[in-house]
Amino acid sequence: GIPWLDPAFFARVTTPFARERLPNLNREDSTSAVLAAGTGFVEALFYNAEEVPWETRAHWVGAFFMQTPKDRVLAMSRPQDPTKLLEQAKNGLPLLIIGGREDRPIDTSVVVKEMESQFTKMKVVWIEEKGSHAMFYDNMEATMKAITDFMNEEGKS
């Protein structure tokens, strides 16, 4: 995830794919438009949605639709004060960024650029194979290795 969100930061790190879909994801006047956009958006989180069991995709779509459009807008655009987080970042708070090369909603390279000036202790790991937004689902082994290696390295320091 992204360490903090604010509308300007969110706009910089989201891809054109995500920005094109956001208006329909958050509409309150057309459930059919939201259903179509939401289902397509959720399926785009996976490397290859057709390989994901129907039940899993249905659960993810259902979880998406449990949020109201207002909740989604709030989750993606509420201003947050990162002051204390950034103070800790300058003091050596470690940050692990795991980026998927096939992540359609978030441009992780922009997240890295945004964070490298803030965090003195940052590690970036790219998931090359099946590196989707849902990399923890599509490539659990590589994702867990990145997390475990990071935790082991931090435990030694």
Order of alpha helices (4+ residues) and beta strands (2+ residues): alpha-alpha-alpha-alpha-alpha-alpha-beta-alpha-beta-alpha-alpha
